[in-house]
Amino acid sequence: MGISNDAKLLYALLLDRASLSKGNGYLDKDGTVRLYFTVEEAKDKLQRSRQVATRAFQELERCGLIVRRKQGLGRPAKITLNVPATAKKRGNGDAR
């Protein structure tokens, strides 16, 4: 996809958070998982600067892997994850 390692790692963190949210039943009325993951959280998890974390979010948005919707002053953006069409789900018999 041509994205940086920071963006890949951030996407992995978001996927992990989404699976936890889904497992705990935190779903919207339409069944989608919406995440709250701030730039500050990303900065801390990636152990990088705020600028690098912001750039990683922007890369993911440009690639269409996430959609961020701002909620207003002082509130974190709602993030919706998109899974690439080329991603394959592993079945029980997959040896990987």
C-alpha positions as CSV (number, residue, x, y, z in Angstrom):
1,M,0.0,0.0,0.0
2,G,3.0,2.3,0.3
3,I,2.4,3.5,3.8
4,S,5.0,4.0,6.5
5,N,5.8,1.6,9.3
6,D,4.4,4.0,11.8
7,A,1.0,4.0,9.9
8,K,1.1,0.2,9.8
9,L,1.7,-0.1,13.5
10,L,-1.0,2.4,14.2
11,Y,-3.4,0.4,12.1
12,A,-2.5,-2.7,14.0
13,L,-3.2,-0.9,17.3
14,L,-6.6,0.3,16.0
15,L,-7.5,-3.3,14.8
16,D,-6.6,-4.6,18.3
17,R,-8.7,-1.9,20.0
18,A,-11.6,-2.7,17.5
19,S,-11.5,-6.4,18.3
20,L,-11.6,-5.7,22.1
21,S,-14.5,-3.3,21.6
22,K,-16.4,-5.8,19.4
23,G,-15.8,-8.5,21.9
24,N,-17.2,-6.4,24.7
25,G,-20.2,-5.4,22.7
26,Y,-19.4,-1.8,22.1
27,L,-21.1,-1.4,18.8
28,D,-23.1,1.4,17.2
29,K,-26.8,0.8,16.3
30,D,-25.8,-0.1,12.7
31,G,-23.4,-2.8,14.0
32,T,-20.2,-1.0,13.2
33,V,-17.4,-0.5,15.7
34,R,-16.4,3.1,16.4
35,L,-13.2,3.8,18.2
36,Y,-11.8,6.7,20.2
37,F,-8.1,6.8,19.8
38,T,-6.5,10.2,20.2
39,V,-3.3,11.5,18.7
40,E,-1.9,11.7,22.2
41,E,-2.6,8.0,22.7
42,A,-1.1,7.2,19.4
43,K,2.0,9.2,20.2
44,D,2.4,7.3,23.5
45,K,1.8,3.9,22.0
46,L,4.1,4.5,19.0
47,Q,6.7,6.3,21.2
48,R,7.0,8.9,18.5
49,S,6.3,12.6,18.3
50,R,2.9,14.2,17.9
51,Q,3.8,15.1,14.4
52,V,4.6,11.5,13.4
53,A,1.4,10.2,15.0
54,T,-0.7,12.8,13.2
55,R,1.1,11.9,9.9
56,A,0.3,8.2,10.5
57,F,-3.4,9.0,11.0
58,Q,-3.4,11.1,7.8
59,E,-1.7,8.2,5.8
60,L,-4.4,5.8,7.0
61,E,-7.1,8.2,6.0
62,R,-5.6,8.8,2.6
63,C,-5.4,5.0,1.9
64,G,-9.0,4.6,3.0
65,L,-8.2,2.3,5.9
66,I,-9.8,4.6,8.5
67,V,-12.4,7.4,8.5
68,R,-12.2,10.0,11.3
69,R,-15.1,12.2,12.2
70,K,-14.5,15.1,14.4
71,Q,-17.0,15.6,17.3
72,G,-16.2,19.1,18.4
73,L,-13.8,21.1,20.6
74,G,-12.0,19.0,23.2
75,R,-13.7,15.7,22.2
76,P,-11.8,12.9,20.4
77,A,-12.6,12.0,16.8
78,K,-14.7,8.9,16.1
79,I,-12.7,6.4,14.1
80,T,-14.2,3.8,11.8
81,L,-11.9,1.1,10.5
82,N,-12.1,-0.3,7.0
83,V,-10.6,-3.7,6.2
84,P,-8.9,-3.9,2.8
85,A,-10.7,-6.1,0.2
86,T,-7.5,-8.1,-0.3
87,A,-7.4,-9.2,3.4
88,K,-8.0,-12.9,3.7
89,K,-9.6,-14.4,6.8
90,R,-7.9,-17.4,8.1
91,G,-10.0,-20.5,8.7
92,N,-9.5,-23.1,11.4
93,G,-7.5,-25.3,9.1
94,D,-5.0,-22.6,8.0
95,A,-1.5,-23.6,9.1
96,R,-0.1,-20.0,9.3
